Amino acid sequence: MILPHHHNEEMTMDRLRQEMEKTEDFQTAANVFRQLADANRVRIFWMLCHCEECVTDISAMVGMSSPAVSHHLQQLKSGGLITSRRDGKEVYYKAADTEESRLLHQTIEKIIDITCPERK
């Protein structure tokens, strides 16, 4: 590839171009960020990084209706950021035990300068 301007080493540009060709990786990152494009989902996700809760309790914590919370939970779950388990009739949600979830949790805390309750 010949670039119109040469500002960097050609070897660096070749490596960058090779990585940028992996469009599916960038799409994966965009999908994760899309999951957190809503402040309510960020709040719910952050809370679930610290506890496992049911829809009713999550609704009370964030001041939203259960159907609205369920909608946000479904989006977070489809994005792989949270998991769920059933105990009788109740479904409990928590953050997924993945590197992506841990990184997003840390990023949220750095961006809004908030501390985990257990780290006081």
ABEGO torsion letter per residue (X at the ends): XBBABBABBAAAAAAAAAAAABAAAAAAAAAAAAAAABAAAAAAAAAAAABBBBAAAAAAAAGBBAAAAAAAAAAAAAAGABBBBBBEABBBBBBBBBAAAAAAAAAAAAAAGBBBAAAX
